Amino acid sequence: MPTETVAFSMQLNPGCEAEYRRRHDTIWPELKAALLDAGVIDYRIFLEPGSNRLFAVLTRRADHGLDALRDSEVMRRWWAMMADIMQTNPDASPVETALAPMFVLSSED
């Protein structure tokens, strides 16, 4: 099945690094299941120390259902729970900045 990889950045509030990690270390099983069911294959988030900038790399099935997941109850609850430690939009979703791919090295090439 074809896949695609996307990357984006988010902004963590200063001093919230440990809490962000703690919350993700205990991610709700129903959210994990919803992400996998929506077509997420691999999802990684990295922190740039000093800037509090989070960089996410997500690989998903080409026929993913992530757009619909935005309206799910579990995603809305997660966003509400995370809103106190990161920059968010009015609907509590994280402010995301899409990152443009500049270089790819793959064993499949």
C-alpha positions as CSV (number, residue, x, y, z in Angstrom):
1,M,0.0,0.0,0.0
2,P,1.4,3.5,-0.9
3,T,2.5,5.7,1.9
4,E,3.4,9.3,2.3
5,T,5.5,11.1,4.9
6,V,4.7,14.6,6.1
7,A,6.5,16.9,8.6
8,F,5.4,19.9,10.6
9,S,6.4,21.9,13.5
10,M,4.6,23.0,16.6
11,Q,5.5,25.3,19.5
12,L,5.7,24.1,23.1
13,N,5.4,26.6,25.9
14,P,8.6,27.4,27.9
15,G,9.2,25.0,30.8
16,C,6.7,22.4,29.6
17,E,9.1,19.9,28.1
18,A,8.8,17.3,30.9
19,E,5.0,17.6,31.0
20,Y,4.8,17.2,27.2
21,R,6.9,14.0,27.4
22,R,4.9,12.7,30.4
23,R,1.6,13.1,28.6
24,H,2.9,11.4,25.5
25,D,4.5,8.6,27.5
26,T,1.0,7.8,28.8
27,I,-0.9,8.4,25.5
28,W,-4.5,7.2,25.8
29,P,-5.0,3.8,24.3
30,E,-8.1,5.0,22.5
31,L,-6.2,7.8,20.8
32,K,-3.4,5.5,19.8
33,A,-5.9,3.1,18.3
34,A,-7.7,6.0,16.5
35,L,-4.4,7.2,14.9
36,L,-3.5,3.8,13.8
37,D,-7.0,3.1,12.4
38,A,-6.8,6.4,10.5
39,G,-3.7,5.2,8.7
40,V,-0.8,6.4,10.7
41,I,2.1,4.0,10.3
42,D,4.9,5.9,12.1
43,Y,4.7,9.2,14.1
44,R,7.7,10.8,15.7
45,I,8.0,14.1,17.5
46,F,11.3,15.8,18.3
47,L,12.2,18.8,20.5
48,E,14.7,21.4,19.5
49,P,16.3,22.3,22.9
50,G,16.3,26.0,23.7
51,S,13.6,27.0,21.1
52,N,10.8,24.8,22.5
53,R,10.1,24.0,18.8
54,L,8.6,20.5,18.2
55,F,9.2,18.8,14.9
56,A,6.9,16.0,13.9
57,V,7.4,13.4,11.1
58,L,4.4,11.3,10.3
59,T,4.2,8.4,7.8
60,R,0.7,7.5,6.8
61,R,-1.2,5.4,4.3
62,A,-1.9,7.4,1.1
63,D,-5.6,6.6,1.7
64,H,-5.5,7.8,5.3
65,G,-8.4,9.2,7.3
66,L,-6.6,11.7,9.4
67,D,-8.8,14.6,8.2
68,A,-11.9,13.0,9.7
69,L,-10.0,12.2,12.9
70,R,-9.8,16.0,13.6
71,D,-13.6,15.9,14.3
72,S,-13.5,12.9,16.6
73,E,-14.3,13.1,20.3
74,V,-11.0,11.5,21.4
75,M,-8.9,14.0,19.3
76,R,-10.9,17.0,20.7
77,R,-10.3,15.7,24.3
78,W,-6.6,15.3,23.6
79,W,-6.3,18.7,22.2
80,A,-8.1,20.3,25.1
81,M,-5.8,18.4,27.5
82,M,-2.7,19.6,25.7
83,A,-3.8,23.2,25.2
84,D,-2.2,24.5,28.4
85,I,1.3,23.6,27.4
86,M,1.5,24.5,23.7
87,Q,0.4,27.1,21.2
88,T,-3.1,26.3,19.9
89,N,-5.8,27.5,17.5
90,P,-9.2,28.7,18.8
91,D,-10.5,25.1,18.5
92,A,-7.6,23.9,20.8
93,S,-5.8,22.1,17.9
94,P,-2.1,22.7,17.9
95,V,-0.7,25.5,15.7
96,E,1.1,23.5,13.0
97,T,3.5,24.8,10.4
98,A,4.0,22.4,7.4
99,L,7.6,21.7,6.6
100,A,8.7,21.5,3.0
101,P,10.8,18.4,2.1
102,M,14.3,19.4,1.1
103,F,16.2,16.1,1.0
104,V,15.3,12.5,1.1
105,L,17.5,9.4,1.3
106,S,15.7,6.1,1.2
107,S,16.8,2.5,0.9
108,E,14.0,2.2,-1.6
109,D,15.6,4.5,-4.1
